[in-house]
Amino acid sequence: MASKYIYKNRDNKFIIKEWLDGRKILGLKRFEDYLSFEDVDSILDEALKMSREVVAPTNDDGDTIGAKFIDGKVIVPPSFHKAFKFVEENGWGGSNKDIDGEGTLPEILSESVREFMIAANPSMTPYFGLAGGIASVIKEFATKEQTDLYTPKMFAGIWNGTMCLTEPGGGSDVGDMTSKAYPTDKPNFYKIKGTKCFITGGDHDLNENIIHLVLARIDGAAPGTKGLSLFIVPKIWVNEDGSLGEPNDVTTVGIEHKMGLKGSSTAVLSFGDDDKCIGWLLGSAPDEKGIGQGMAQMFKMINGSRMDTGHSALGVATVAYNNAVEYAKERIQGRPITDPRGKRVPIIQHEDVRRMLLTQKATLDAMRAMIFQGYYYLDLIDFGGEPEDVAQAKRFIEVITPLVKAYCSDQGWLMVTEAIQVFAGYGFTEEYPVAKCARDIKIYSIWEGTNFIQSMDLVGRKWNLEKGNIFKEFLTAIGAFVQSNQGNTEFAREFALLGEALQSYVDMMKTVLGYFKDDIRMVPLYSTRILRITAELYAAYLLMQQALVCSAKIKEGTTDIFYPGKVQTVKFYVHNILPDVMATVRVIKDADTSAIDMPEEAF
């Protein structure tokens, strides 16, 4: 295998130190005793070094050895153990999910670290994030006894965790799940029976115990999602003193043989085969109407996981892009179109190769801008001192979460295909790294709710939050930005295009709101495309903010090539990708129903 870790942290430094107000985040009371703005460079440099030297060397093992199911147990590649231990013991792993923990990094920094590690080995990194995420859910909703018993070892990486939702045959239709919970003689302890599938990290040998959070319906609770509850179900039962007790009747049935991310175990788990699986209820039992708290508790992690899924796609696609750039600079082939008899040149000098590379760079920059704007909001929500900042962050994170998850995972896949095209025939071989990137990245558009689900969440729910006022504020912010830059002569064409795209989008919303009343089938028919153009509009808005920062640096006389490179990248996005908004709006307004009208037998 030939995975090749090529990564930089310059964009992350720019985002934290120059575009977003990283000084404000690092100056919050939560971090003032142990972090400063001046620490950003050293943290990101050390994180990139760790990812390159510790995590990246395990990448090929994840693909060639993979996770193996042997005698009812899951075994990960030997190299994973040393790297996992190093990451956890040095504070780069699950401990950063503990918002009250000593030395916890803000999201804008901890997620930069995670990005570098995802890029280094995407099949290993889920093991780092699961325990911290699950422990955060327990900590928010559990009793003190539950919190003290489980979360310290989970945050420390000694125990791991999973979220068990999906069931065979159920897929994304969570309300139809059949897993049941039956009361025992001990209050809040239930017998759990059911089967869960596609459980990331469902079983492995990296940790001595795995704490499952299992979504199930208490016997007699309401049907559908509203009747579900969440249970703490350890793989090995934990005694009152924190020591490990007996196995908890959780059986690993097998693991999936996947297209990519082969080192990440995706397990089928059976709970209660011997009628001895015990779960400890998280929160309260269903109320008198049979309504449980499980879904609300679950979404504490799911929304964060959706952000992280889009971010994972960014990491993998960036590795593919960086490798494509290196290859294009080294590969000598063809002659300039302006000098057919001249010397052969590196393919990066050919116009279409430059188009492919800049399409990747511009789209990846757009993805990273959206993602880190989201993490900035999460820092304000978790640690912000100003009520107005916190309230605004809570409103806008609702809107951008489906954009980050769906747009980034969809576009990440497409950008890897562009990287393969740069390599041409070599890109289709496993001797070069981009083939593995393609196999690894595809799952992200399916994880944490398929991207169609994200699009319906946007159109069906986020458009209508607070009677539409939150989304109206979201669009108003873009409009105000365009209006405040009407006199900018350097970017006059770009701001004109952004304004045109915004107006086109607003007109489209009126059309789609009409579809809700006249023919609801048109909404799911167009929702994925609506999400895409929402993200393109928002990304262009964020990138234009970055262009203004870079323009100011250039006028100050900087010689750093990063800044003019960023300006050209933003211009490319606005002129070549943003116009998709106007084109797609025309399609949506056209209201073509051929996909609906097509006879099923004719497909």
Secondary structure as UniProt FT lines:
FT   HELIX           10..14
FT   HELIX           15..19
FT   HELIX           22..26
FT   TURN            29..34
FT   HELIX           37..39
FT   HELIX           40..50
FT   HELIX           51..55
FT   HELIX           56..58
FT   HELIX           59..64
FT   STRAND          68..70
FT   TURN            71..72
FT   STRAND          73..75
FT   HELIX           78..89
FT   TURN            90..91
FT   HELIX           94..97
FT   TURN            99..100
FT   TURN            102..103
FT   HELIX           107..120
FT   TURN            122..124
FT   HELIX           125..141
FT   HELIX           144..155
FT   TURN            156..157
FT   STRAND          159..164
FT   TURN            168..172
FT   HELIX           174..176
FT   STRAND          180..183
FT   TURN            187..188
FT   STRAND          189..200
FT   STRAND          209..218
FT   TURN            219..220
FT   HELIX           225..227
FT   STRAND          228..234
FT   STRAND          236..238
FT   TURN            240..241
FT   STRAND          244..247
FT   STRAND          250..255
FT   TURN            262..263
FT   STRAND          266..271
FT   TURN            273..274
FT   STRAND          278..281
FT   TURN            288..289
FT   HELIX           294..330
FT   TURN            337..338
FT   TURN            340..341
FT   HELIX           347..349
FT   HELIX           351..383
FT   HELIX           387..423
FT   HELIX           424..428
FT   TURN            430..431
FT   HELIX           434..441
FT   HELIX           442..445
FT   TURN            446..448
FT   HELIX           451..460
FT   HELIX           462..468
FT   HELIX           469..484
FT   TURN            485..487
FT   TURN            490..491
FT   HELIX           492..518
FT   TURN            520..521
FT   HELIX           522..555
FT   TURN            556..557
FT   HELIX           562..572
FT   HELIX           573..577
FT   TURN            578..579
FT   HELIX           580..590
FT   HELIX           594..597
FT   HELIX           600..602
//
